[in-house]
Amino acid sequence: MNASRFAIGIDLGTTHTALAALDVSLASAAPAVLGVPQLVARGTLDRNELLPSFIYFGHASEGSLALPWDAERSYAVGAYARIRGAESPGRVVASAKSWLCHPTLDRRSALLPLAAPEDIEKISPVEASFRYLDHLAEAWSFDHDGAALGGEDVILTVPASFDAAARDLTVEAAYAAGLENLTLLEEPQAALYAWIEAQGARAHELLQPGDLVLVIDIGGGTTDFSAIAVLDDAGKVELRRVAVGDHILLGGDNMDLALAHGVAEKLGRDGKTLDRWQMSALGFACRAAKEQLFSEAGRASVPVVVPGRGSDLLGGALRSELTRDEVERSLVDGFFPNVDAAARPATRARAGLTQLGLPYAADAAVTRHLAGFLARQKQATAGLPGFSGAGGLLRPTAVLFNGGVVKASALRERLLQNLNAWLAADGAAPVRVLAGEDPDLAVARGAAYYGLVRRGGGLRIRGGTARAYYVGIESPAPAVPGVEPPIVALCVAPFGIEEGTEAELPPQQLGVVVGEPVQFRFFGSSTRRDDPAGLELERWAAGELEELSPIEITLPAEGRRAGDVVPVHVRASVTPVGTLLIEAVPLEPLAPDERWKVELSVRSSPAD
């Protein structure tokens, strides 16, 4: 731990980014959200607590998009970029966080904006994430007499369900922005930390041993579920994260698209058709209209304008409106339908050819995803003192809502209606709602508070990795036509291993191939909670293990012949930023520190 003055919490969101700071030198300090300087209109600078996660690349004819610290800037980050998205969608980067976790793309490749005109140099999802964080770093330095944000204790949040590659790329973007004193924190945990900080001493009264808090976090790009158990540790309250849901690319972006299609249908009935460019612009416009309706309780409708194409842009604009009834009917019934506890997300076969785009969830029903999570994690509390583990699903006693989507009371009420119906059918009591902070700011505030908790100043949530991890070991076998060599899954990181610790593997001798391309296969499991490090699985039930993206690399021979199989012992650890590190240590090293390192987050890169 360094001697920094501030604990900085950063919520790098799909739709908004926020920064909160807590002065750890003050005994009664509370997280304060930074008003971020940003362009809100052409030539107009203002401060907002939220920095919209959008980048606009200006046309050469517009001149600079000046900021106080950069008079020649040719792009804008924040509110003005978001506004321009409804007018020039091909010049705006949006949803970079969702692209950052795309499993089949090179996320360091320049691909955004997708429909960019020729005068724009595209950037990668990592570069976009860097620019959001760099804007925060520059704004902080501007407000603090040139002091570097990287000199402070920075806690950067990520979805609990982010895979190791997405975590590593987030760290890469943060390091590029100078944020080297960095810790990653899961967003649902940050939301609960914000609630704990806001409640003060009452948190110990409102959370009792035997409680199970379900955090439902629905943001612009993802839906995240986490379960946190409240335990009794020698008379003191202990919090332990016991379950994390799958990565579900389903959130406000999907809802904006649904609303855009609804408006497009209305325009179509009037004989007006939209091309792909206009549909993209309509999505931006519907996002703004939706948020305006949800934030202004008395507003019945909001006008929606789609730019025309060609030279007569103003005269050719298409106009419609989005009503409160349309929004609630489309979102409540379409994304939060009433289902029973046995419902599961639907799947569909994918087309052989597809356009480049985000891998959205096949089923848009959040309630079906939630039912599947509770059923799959029904044993998450088994064996914990004060929990029975009985029933057909995981039984939360309290729920905390987070994320911009659940700011709408109609959506929260529909979720509660389904959840309590499932619990009643399973013989459990209804949940109570933990009144949370502003869903847009809670994650940043909670992350800053966690900086104080790390110094021993509050109630800490423990959990470690949300999955057990395994590496595939190929067993020698005679070649048989049509039959692949058998694979044994070696557990290298048991469920719940803490970041910054090493797994104790037995002294097992394996062989590693050097000097030629090889593939490392990895698996993860959120249900096999009791597998110890070193356990070998020769077979497993369907759904127990999920194969992760393989790592294809060439381990350097370093004085050995290409293709040599070197006898090694394997070591495994989880780094402080949550990356699984596998080290193959030769039994007879050619140099004192000879070893080969493979990180689960590395894709198409050589080992260290």
C-alpha positions in Angstrom: 0.0 0.0 0.0 1.4 3.4 -1.0 1.2 6.6 0.9 -1.3 8.3 -1.4 -3.7 10.8 -0.1 -6.7 9.8 -2.0 -8.5 6.5 -2.8 -9.9 7.0 -6.3 -12.9 4.9 -7.4 -13.5 4.8 -11.2 -16.6 3.2 -12.8 -15.6 2.7 -16.4 -19.1 2.0 -17.7 -20.6 1.2 -21.1 -22.7 4.3 -21.1 -21.1 6.5 -18.4 -17.8 6.8 -16.6 -17.5 8.4 -13.2 -14.8 9.1 -10.7 -15.1 9.5 -6.9 -12.3 10.4 -4.5 -12.0 9.8 -0.8 -9.4 11.6 1.3 -8.0 8.8 3.4 -6.1 11.3 5.6 -9.4 12.6 7.1 -11.0 10.6 9.9 -14.6 11.2 8.7 -14.0 11.4 4.9 -16.8 10.4 2.5 -16.4 9.7 -1.2 -16.9 12.8 -3.3 -17.8 12.5 -7.0 -15.7 14.6 -9.3 -17.5 17.1 -11.6 -15.7 16.2 -14.9 -14.9 19.1 -17.3 -16.1 18.2 -20.7 -17.6 19.7 -23.9 -21.4 19.7 -23.6 -21.9 21.6 -26.9 -19.6 23.0 -29.5 -17.4 25.5 -27.8 -19.2 25.1 -24.4 -17.4 23.5 -21.5 -19.2 22.4 -18.4 -18.8 20.0 -15.5 -20.9 16.9 -15.0 -20.6 14.1 -12.5 -21.0 11.6 -15.3 -18.7 11.4 -18.3 -20.7 9.7 -21.1 -18.6 6.9 -22.5 -18.6 8.2 -26.1 -15.8 9.6 -28.4 -16.6 11.9 -31.3 -14.1 12.4 -34.1 -14.6 15.9 -35.5 -14.5 16.8 -39.2 -11.6 18.9 -40.4 -14.0 21.7 -41.2 -15.0 21.9 -37.5 -11.6 23.0 -36.2 -10.4 21.9 -32.8 -12.6 20.6 -30.0 -10.5 22.5 -27.4 -10.3 21.6 -23.7 -8.5 23.7 -21.1 -5.5 21.4 -21.1 -5.5 20.8 -24.9 -6.4 23.6 -27.3 -5.8 21.5 -30.4 -7.8 18.4 -29.6 -9.6 17.0 -32.7 -11.9 14.6 -30.8 -14.3 15.0 -27.9 -15.0 12.6 -25.0 -18.3 12.9 -23.0 -21.6 14.8 -23.4 -20.9 16.5 -26.7 -19.7 13.2 -28.2 -22.9 11.5 -27.1 -25.1 14.3 -28.6 -23.2 14.0 -31.9 -24.0 10.3 -32.0 -27.6 11.1 -33.0 -26.4 13.3 -35.8 -23.2 11.6 -37.1 -23.2 8.1 -35.8 -20.4 7.0 -38.1 -18.0 9.5 -36.3 -18.8 8.3 -32.7 -17.4 5.4 -30.7 -19.9 3.9 -28.3 -20.2 0.7 -26.2 -16.4 0.3 -26.1 -16.7 -1.7 -22.9 -18.9 -4.3 -24.6 -16.4 -4.6 -27.4 -13.6 -5.0 -24.9 -15.1 -8.4 -23.8 -15.8 -9.6 -27.3 -14.4 -13.2 -27.2 -13.6 -13.7 -30.9 -12.1 -10.4 -31.9 -8.6 -9.0 -31.6 -9.6 -6.2 -29.1 -6.4 -4.4 -29.8 -7.3 -4.0 -33.5 -8.6 -0.7 -34.9 -12.3 -1.4 -35.6 -14.3 1.5 -34.0 -16.4 3.3 -35.1 -17.7 0.5 -37.3 -19.2 2.7 -40.1 -16.5 5.4 -39.9 -15.9 7.6 -42.9 -12.5 7.5 -44.6 -11.2 10.7 -42.9 -11.3 8.9 -39.5 -8.6 6.8 -38.2 -10.3 3.9 -36.4 -9.3 2.9 -32.9 -9.4 -0.3 -30.8 -11.7 -1.0 -27.8 -8.6 -0.8 -25.7 -7.7 2.6 -27.1 -11.2 3.9 -26.5 -11.1 2.7 -22.9 -7.7 4.5 -22.5 -9.2 7.7 -23.8 -12.0 7.7 -21.3 -9.5 7.1 -18.5 -7.1 9.6 -19.9 -9.8 12.2 -19.9 -10.4 11.6 -16.2 -6.6 11.7 -15.5 -6.3 15.0 -17.3 -9.3 16.5 -15.6 -8.0 15.4 -12.2 -4.6 17.0 -12.9 -6.3 20.2 -14.2 -8.2 20.4 -10.9 -5.3 19.5 -8.6 -2.5 21.9 -9.7 -0.9 19.4 -12.1 -0.9 16.4 -9.6 -1.0 13.1 -11.4 -4.0 10.8 -10.8 -1.6 7.9 -11.2 0.1 8.9 -7.9 -3.1 8.0 -6.0 -4.6 4.6 -5.0 -6.9 3.9 -7.9 -9.6 1.2 -7.7 -11.1 0.5 -11.2 -14.3 -1.5 -11.4 -15.2 -4.3 -13.8 -18.2 -6.5 -14.2 -18.0 -9.5 -11.9 -18.5 -11.7 -15.0 -15.6 -10.1 -17.0 -13.3 -12.9 -18.3 -9.6 -12.7 -17.6 -8.8 -11.3 -21.1 -11.2 -8.4 -20.6 -9.8 -7.7 -17.2 -6.2 -7.7 -18.6 -7.2 -5.4 -21.4 -8.8 -3.0 -18.9 -5.6 -3.0 -16.9 -3.7 -2.3 -20.1 -5.8 0.7 -20.9 -5.4 2.0 -17.3 -1.6 1.6 -17.4 -1.6 3.6 -20.7 -3.4 6.4 -18.9 -0.7 6.4 -16.2 -2.9 4.6 -13.5 -0.2 2.3 -12.3 -1.2 2.0 -8.6 -4.2 0.0 -9.6 -6.6 -2.5 -8.1 -9.6 -4.1 -9.9 -12.9 -4.4 -8.0 -16.1 -6.2 -9.1 -18.9 -3.7 -9.8 -21.6 -5.5 -7.7 -19.2 -5.5 -4.7 -18.6 -1.8 -5.3 -22.3 -1.1 -5.3 -22.7 -2.9 -1.9 -19.7 -1.0 -0.5 -21.5 2.3 -1.5 -24.6 1.1 0.4 -22.5 0.1 3.4 -20.8 3.5 3.4 -24.1 5.4 3.1 -25.7 3.4 6.0 -22.8 3.9 8.4 -23.3 2.0 11.7 -26.8 1.0 10.6 -25.3 -1.4 8.1 -24.5 -3.9 10.9 -28.1 -3.7 12.0 -29.6 -4.1 8.5 -27.4 -7.0 7.6 -27.4 -10.0 10.0 -25.7 -13.4 9.8 -27.8 -15.6 7.7 -28.7 -12.9 5.2 -27.9 -13.4 1.5 -27.7 -10.2 -0.6 -28.5 -10.5 -4.3 -27.0 -7.7 -6.3 -28.8 -7.1 -9.6 -26.7 -4.8 -11.7 -28.1 -3.9 -15.1 -26.1 -1.2 -16.9 -25.8 0.0 -20.4 -24.1 -3.1 -21.8 -24.3 -6.0 -19.3 -26.5 -7.7 -16.8 -24.6 -8.9 -13.7 -25.8 -11.0 -10.8 -23.8 -11.6 -7.6 -24.7 -13.2 -4.3 -23.0 -12.1 -1.1 -23.5 -14.0 2.2 -23.5 -12.5 5.6 -21.7 -14.7 8.1 -20.8 -14.6 11.8 -17.0 -14.5 12.4 -16.5 -14.7 16.1 -19.2 -12.2 16.9 -18.3 -9.9 14.0 -20.2 -9.6 10.7 -18.3 -11.1 7.7 -19.3 -10.6 4.1 -18.4 -13.3 1.5 -19.2 -13.2 -2.2 -20.4 -16.7 -2.9 -21.8 -16.6 -6.5 -21.3 -14.7 -9.7 -23.4 -15.0 -12.9 -22.3 -15.5 -16.4 -21.3 -12.6 -18.6 -24.6 -11.5 -20.2 -24.3 -8.9 -22.9 -27.7 -7.5 -22.2 -28.6 -4.1 -21.0 -29.5 -0.6 -21.9 -28.0 -0.8 -25.3 -30.4 -3.7 -26.2 -33.3 -1.6 -24.9 -32.4 1.4 -26.9 -32.3 -0.8 -30.0 -35.8 -2.2 -29.2 -37.2 1.3 -28.8 -35.5 2.4 -32.1 -37.2 -0.5 -33.9 -40.5 0.6 -32.4 -40.1 4.2 -33.6 -38.9 2.9 -37.0 -42.2 0.9 -37.3 -44.2 4.0 -36.6 -42.3 5.9 -39.3 -42.8 3.0 -41.6 -46.5 3.2 -41.2 -46.3 6.8 -42.5 -44.3 5.6 -45.5 -40.9 6.7 -44.2 -38.1 4.2 -44.3 -34.7 4.4 -42.6 -31.3 3.1 -43.8 -28.7 1.6 -41.6 -27.0 4.9 -40.9 -30.3 6.4 -39.8 -31.2 3.4 -37.6 -27.9 3.9 -35.8 -28.7 7.6 -35.3 -32.2 6.6 -34.1 -30.7 4.4 -31.5 -28.7 7.3 -30.0 -31.9 9.5 -30.1 -34.0 6.8 -28.3 -31.4 6.4 -25.6 -31.6 10.1 -24.8 -35.4 10.1 -25.0 -35.7 7.1 -22.7 -33.4 8.6 -20.0 -35.4 11.9 -20.2 -38.7 10.1 -19.7 -37.3 8.1 -16.7 -35.7 11.2 -15.1 -38.8 13.5 -15.5 -41.7 11.8 -13.8 -44.4 14.0 -15.3 -43.2 13.8 -18.9 -45.6 11.8 -21.1 -43.6 11.9 -24.3 -40.3 13.1 -25.9 -39.8 14.1 -29.5 -37.3 12.0 -31.5 -35.6 13.4 -34.6 -33.6 11.4 -37.1 -31.3 13.3 -39.4 -32.0 13.2 -43.2 -29.4 12.0 -45.7 -27.9 14.1 -48.5 -27.5 17.8 -48.8 -30.8 18.9 -47.3 -30.2 17.4 -43.8 -32.4 19.7 -41.9 -35.4 19.6 -44.3 -35.0 15.9 -44.7 -35.1 15.1 -41.0 -37.7 12.5 -39.8 -39.7 13.3 -36.7 -41.6 11.0 -34.3 -42.0 10.7 -30.6 -41.4 8.2 -27.8 -44.1 8.0 -25.2 -43.8 6.8 -21.6 -46.4 4.1 -22.2 -44.4 2.8 -25.2 -41.2 2.7 -23.2 -42.6 0.9 -20.3 -44.6 -1.5 -22.4 -41.7 -2.3 -24.6 -39.1 -2.7 -21.8 -41.2 -4.2 -19.0 -42.9 -6.9 -21.1 -40.1 -7.4 -23.6 -37.1 -7.6 -21.2 -38.7 -8.4 -17.9 -41.6 -10.8 -18.7 -43.3 -12.8 -15.9 -41.9 -16.3 -15.9 -41.7 -19.2 -13.5 -38.6 -20.3 -11.7 -38.1 -23.2 -14.1 -37.7 -20.7 -17.1 -34.3 -20.7 -18.7 -32.7 -18.4 -21.4 -33.6 -19.5 -24.9 -30.8 -20.3 -27.3 -30.7 -20.2 -31.1 -28.5 -21.5 -33.8 -26.2 -18.8 -35.2 -26.0 -18.0 -38.9 -22.9 -19.2 -40.7 -22.2 -15.6 -42.0 -22.7 -12.6 -39.9 -21.8 -8.9 -39.9 -19.2 -7.7 -37.5 -21.0 -6.8 -34.3 -21.4 -7.4 -30.6 -22.3 -10.9 -29.3 -25.5 -9.9 -27.6 -27.3 -12.5 -25.5 -29.7 -14.6 -27.6 -32.5 -14.2 -25.1 -33.5 -10.6 -24.1 -35.5 -11.7 -21.0 -33.6 -10.6 -17.9 -36.0 -12.6 -15.7 -35.1 -15.8 -17.5 -31.4 -15.2 -17.0 -32.0 -14.4 -13.3 -34.1 -17.6 -12.8 -31.2 -19.6 -14.4 -28.7 -18.0 -12.2 -30.6 -18.8 -9.0 -31.1 -22.4 -10.0 -27.6 -23.0 -11.1 -26.2 -21.5 -7.9 -28.6 -23.2 -5.5 -25.7 -24.9 -3.6 -23.7 -21.7 -3.3 -24.4 -21.4 0.5 -24.3 -25.1 1.2 -21.9 -25.7 4.1 -21.9 -22.1 5.3 -22.8 -21.7 8.9 -26.3 -20.3 9.3 -27.4 -21.4 5.8 -29.3 -24.6 5.0 -28.7 -24.8 1.3 -32.1 -26.4 0.9 -34.5 -25.7 -1.9 -34.6 -25.6 -5.6 -32.9 -22.3 -6.0 -30.6 -19.9 -4.3 -32.6 -18.0 -1.7 -31.7 -14.3 -1.3 -33.1 -12.5 1.7 -32.2 -9.0 0.4 -31.7 -7.4 -3.0 -29.7 -4.4 -4.0 -30.4 -2.8 -7.4 -27.6 -1.1 -9.3 -27.1 0.3 -12.8 -28.8 2.9 -14.9 -31.5 0.6 -16.2 -33.0 -0.1 -12.8 -33.5 3.6 -12.1 -37.0 2.9 -13.6 -39.4 1.9 -10.8 -41.5 -0.2 -13.2 -38.5 -2.4 -14.1 -37.5 -2.8 -10.4 -41.1 -3.7 -9.5 -41.3 -6.4 -12.2 -38.1 -8.0 -11.1 -39.3 -8.1 -7.5 -42.6 -9.5 -8.6 -40.9 -12.4 -10.3 -38.3 -13.0 -7.6 -40.7 -13.1 -4.8 -43.1 -15.4 -6.7 -40.2 -17.8 -7.2 -39.2 -17.7 -3.5 -42.8 -18.2 -2.3 -43.1 -21.3 -4.6 -39.8 -22.6 -3.0 -41.0 -22.0 0.5 -38.9 -18.9 1.3 -39.8 -15.5 2.5 -39.9 -12.4 0.1 -36.8 -10.3 -0.2 -36.4 -6.9 1.3 -34.9 -4.1 -0.8 -31.8 -2.4 0.3 -32.3 1.3 -0.5 -29.3 2.1 -2.6 -27.4 5.2 -3.7 -27.8 6.8 -7.1 -27.4 3.8 -9.4 -25.3 5.9 -11.8 -22.7 6.9 -9.1 -22.8 4.1 -6.6 -20.1 2.0 -8.2 -17.6 4.9 -8.3 -18.4 5.9 -4.7 -18.2 2.3 -3.5 -14.9 1.7 -5.2 -13.4 4.8 -3.5 -14.8 3.6 -0.1 -13.1 0.2 -0.8 -9.8 2.1 -0.8 -10.5 2.9 2.8 -11.6 -0.6 3.6 -8.3 -1.9 2.3 -6.6 0.2 4.9 -8.7 -1.5 7.6 -11.3 1.2 7.8 -14.5 -0.7 7.2 -16.5 -3.9 6.5 -14.8 -6.0 3.8 -16.3 -8.3 1.3 -14.3 -11.4 0.7 -14.6 -13.7 -2.2 -11.6 -14.3 -4.4 -12.1 -15.8 -7.9 -15.7 -16.4 -8.9 -14.8 -19.6 -10.6 -12.5 -22.6 -10.3 -10.0 -22.7 -13.2 -8.5 -25.7 -14.9 -5.8 -26.3 -17.6 -6.2 -29.1 -20.1 -3.5 -31.8 -20.1 -3.3 -34.0 -23.2 -2.9 -37.7 -22.3 -0.7 -39.8 -24.6 -2.8 -42.3 -26.6 -2.4 -44.2 -29.9 -3.8 -42.5 -33.0 -7.4 -43.6 -33.7 -9.3 -42.2 -36.7 -11.9 -39.7 -35.6 -10.9 -39.8 -31.9 -9.1 -36.9 -30.3 -6.5 -37.7 -27.5 -8.2 -37.6 -24.1 -7.9 -34.4 -22.1 -7.6 -34.3 -18.3 -8.6 -31.0 -16.6 -6.1 -30.1 -13.9 -7.5 -27.7 -11.3 -4.9 -24.9 -11.0 -7.0 -22.3 -9.1 -9.8 -23.5 -6.8 -13.0 -21.5 -6.4 -12.6 -18.5 -4.2 -8.8 -18.2 -4.3 -7.8 -14.7 -3.3 -6.0 -12.3 -5.7 -2.3 -12.1 -5.0 -2.0 -15.7 -3.8 -0.5 -18.9 -5.1 -2.4 -22.2 -5.4 -0.7 -25.1 -3.7 -0.3 -27.7 -6.5 1.2 -31.2 -5.8 4.7 -31.8 -7.1 3.4 -33.4 -10.3 5.8 -33.8 -13.3 4.5 -32.7 -16.7 6.0 -31.9 -20.0 5.9 -28.6 -21.9 6.7 -28.3 -25.6 9.1 -25.4 -26.5 10.1 -23.8 -29.8 7.0 -24.6 -31.8 3.4 -23.4 -31.8 1.3 -25.0 -29.1 -2.2 -24.4 -27.6 -3.1 -24.2 -24.0 -6.7 -25.1 -23.2 -8.4 -23.6 -20.2 -11.7 -24.3 -18.5 -13.7 -22.6 -15.8 -16.5 -23.7 -13.4 -18.8 -21.6 -11.2 -20.4 -24.7 -9.7 -17.5 -27.0 -8.7 -16.8 -25.2 -5.5 -14.9 -27.9 -3.6 -12.2 -29.0 -6.1 -8.8 -28.6 -4.6 -5.8 -27.4 -6.5 -4.1 -30.3 -8.2 -7.4 -32.3 -8.7 -7.5 -34.1 -12.1 -10.8 -34.5 -13.8 -11.0 -37.2 -16.5 -14.7 -36.6 -17.0 -17.3 -34.0 -16.0 -21.1 -33.5 -16.3 -22.5 -31.3 -19.0 -22.5 -27.7 -18.0 -20.0 -28.2 -15.1 -17.0 -26.9 -17.0 -17.0 -24.2 -19.6 -14.1 -24.1 -22.0 -12.5 -20.7 -22.2 -10.6 -19.1 -25.1 -7.5 -21.1 -25.8 -4.0 -19.5 -25.8 -1.9 -20.2 -28.9 1.8 -19.4 -28.4 5.3 -20.5 -29.1 7.3 -20.9 -25.9 10.9 -19.8 -26.5 13.4 -22.7 -26.7 16.3 -20.7 -25.2 19.1 -23.0 -25.9 16.9 -26.1 -26.4 15.8 -27.6 -29.7 12.5 -26.7 -31.2 10.0 -29.4 -30.4 11.7 -30.5 -27.2 9.4 -31.7 -24.4 10.9 -30.3 -21.2 9.9 -31.9 -17.9 8.5 -29.3 -15.6 6.6 -28.6 -12.4 3.6 -26.3 -12.7 2.9 -23.4 -10.5 -0.3 -21.3 -10.5 -1.2 -18.0 -8.9 -3.8 -15.3 -9.2 -2.2 -11.9 -9.7 -3.4 -8.8 -7.8 -5.5 -7.7 -10.8 -7.2 -11.1 -11.0 -5.3 -12.7 -13.9 -4.5 -16.5 -13.7 -0.7 -17.0 -14.1 0.6 -20.4 -15.0 4.4 -21.0 -14.6 6.2 -24.1 -16.0 9.4 -24.5 -14.0 11.9 -27.0 -15.6 13.2 -29.7 -13.4 16.7 -29.2 -14.9 16.8 -25.5 -15.8 19.5 -24.1 -18.1 19.5 -20.9 -16.2 18.8 -20.1 -12.5 15.4 -18.3 -13.2 14.4 -20.3 -16.3 10.6 -20.7 -16.5 7.8 -20.2 -19.0 4.8 -18.0 -18.0 1.4 -18.1 -19.5 -1.4 -15.8 -18.4 -5.0 -16.8 -19.1 -5.7 -13.3 -20.3 -3.0 -13.4 -23.1 -4.3 -14.0 -26.6 -2.0 -14.5 -29.6 1.0 -13.1 -27.7 4.3 -14.7 -26.7 4.8 -15.8 -23.2 6.8 -13.6 -20.9 
